C-alpha cells in the first residue's frame, strides 16, 4: 500500500468513515472458523460443568484475545423446533468456539492452559465420542 493510501485509510478510520474499497481490496479479510461440540453432559454433573466453564475454561480462552480468540459460548439445548435428525439421546449442550483461523485454534488447543482446563468440561460428559463440527464463516 502506498503511503498516501495508508494515510487516507488512517484518516478515514479516525473520522469514523468506512474503509475505502481500494483499501479493502488491498488487505482481504480472512473469515473466522467456528467449532461446535454437541455434548451429553451428565445431568448430575451439570452444575460442575457450568462452574468449570464460567470460572476456568472461559477465562482461559479469553486470555487468547489478540492471538486469534474471538468468542466462546456454552449453549443449553431447549428444544428441537424443526428438522431431522434430532440430536442423539442425552445431548443437552452445544459448545461454540470462534477463532480467527484454524491455525490459531490449533495453537490454543496445544497450549498448557487449554490442556489443563478442557478436562474440567470433558469429565462431565457421558460420551466422549461427541460430535465436533469445524465450520468456515462465509
C-alpha positions in Angstrom: 0.0 0.0 0.0 1.4 3.4 -0.9 2.0 6.0 1.8 -0.8 8.3 0.5 -3.3 5.4 0.6 -2.2 4.4 4.0 -2.6 8.0 5.3 -6.1 8.2 3.7 -7.1 5.0 5.3 -5.9 6.2 8.8 -7.8 9.5 8.3 -10.9 7.6 7.2 -10.8 5.3 10.2 -10.1 8.2 12.6 -13.1 10.1 11.2 -15.4 7.1 11.7 -15.8 6.5 7.9 -16.0 3.2 6.4 -12.8 1.8 4.9 -12.4 2.7 1.2 -13.0 -0.2 -1.3 -9.3 0.1 -2.5 -8.1 -0.5 1.0 -10.4 -3.5 1.5 -9.1 -5.0 -1.8 -5.5 -4.5 -0.7 -6.0 -6.2 2.6 -8.5 -9.1 2.2 -10.1 -10.2 5.5 -10.0 -13.8 6.4 -13.2 -15.1 7.7 -13.3 -16.9 11.0 -13.8 -20.5 11.8 -16.5 -21.8 14.3 -16.1 -25.1 16.1 -19.2 -26.8 17.5 -19.2 -29.7 20.0 -22.5 -31.4 20.9 -22.2 -32.6 24.4 -24.2 -35.0 26.5 -23.4 -33.6 29.9 -24.3 -35.8 32.8 -27.4 -34.1 34.4 -25.9 -35.0 37.9 -22.8 -33.0 36.9 -24.4 -30.1 35.0 -23.6 -27.5 37.7 -20.0 -28.8 37.9 -19.6 -28.3 34.1 -21.1 -24.9 34.2 -18.9 -23.8 37.1 -15.8 -25.2 35.3 -16.8 -23.4 32.1 -17.5 -20.0 33.6 -14.8 -20.0 36.3 -11.9 -21.7 34.5 -12.4 -22.5 30.8 -13.9 -19.3 29.6 -11.3 -17.0 31.3 -8.5 -19.3 30.0 -9.9 -19.0 26.4 -10.3 -15.2 26.8 -6.6 -15.0 27.7 -6.0 -15.7 24.0 -7.6 -12.5 22.8 -5.2 -10.9 20.4 -4.0 -14.4 19.5 -7.0 -15.5 17.4 -9.7 -15.9 20.0 -13.0 -14.2 19.1 -15.8 -15.8 21.1 -16.8 -18.8 23.2 -20.3 -19.9 24.2 -21.8 -22.8 26.1 -25.4 -23.2 24.9 -28.1 -25.4 26.6 -30.5 -27.1 24.2 -34.0 -26.0 24.9 -36.0 -27.9 22.2 -35.9 -29.1 18.6 -38.3 -27.0 16.7 -37.9 -28.5 13.2 -36.0 -31.0 11.2 -34.3 -34.3 11.4 -32.2 -35.9 12.6 -32.6 -34.8 16.1 -29.5 -34.7 18.3 -28.5 -38.0 19.8 -30.1 -39.0 23.1 -28.7 -37.1 26.0 -27.2 -34.3 24.0 -28.1 -31.2 26.1 -25.3 -28.7 25.4 -23.6 -27.2 22.4 -20.1 -25.7 22.9 -19.3 -23.0 20.3 -15.8 -21.6 19.8 -15.0 -18.9 17.2 -11.4 -18.2 16.2 -9.8 -16.0 13.5 -8.3 -19.1 11.8 -8.0 -22.9 12.3 -4.2 -22.4 12.6 -4.7 -20.1 15.6 -7.2 -22.5 17.2 -4.6 -25.3 16.9 -2.2 -23.1 18.9 -4.9 -22.7 21.6 -5.7 -26.4 21.8 -2.0 -27.3 22.1 -1.4 -24.7 24.9 -0.9 -25.8 28.5 -3.8 -23.6 29.6 -6.2 -25.5 27.3 -4.7 -28.9 28.3 -5.4 -28.0 32.0 -8.9 -26.7 31.5 -10.7 -28.7 28.8 -10.7 -31.9 31.0 -12.8 -30.0 33.6 -15.5 -29.8 31.0 -14.9 -33.2 29.3 -15.0 -35.2 32.5 -18.7 -34.2 33.0 -19.9 -35.7 29.6 -21.5 -39.1 29.3 -19.9 -39.9 25.9 -16.5 -38.7 24.9 -17.3 -39.6 21.3 -19.2 -36.4 20.8 -19.9 -34.7 17.5 -17.3 -32.0 16.6 -18.0 -29.8 13.6 -15.5 -27.3 12.2 -17.1 -24.7 10.0 -16.0 -21.7 8.0 -17.8 -18.4 8.1 -18.9 -17.4 4.6 
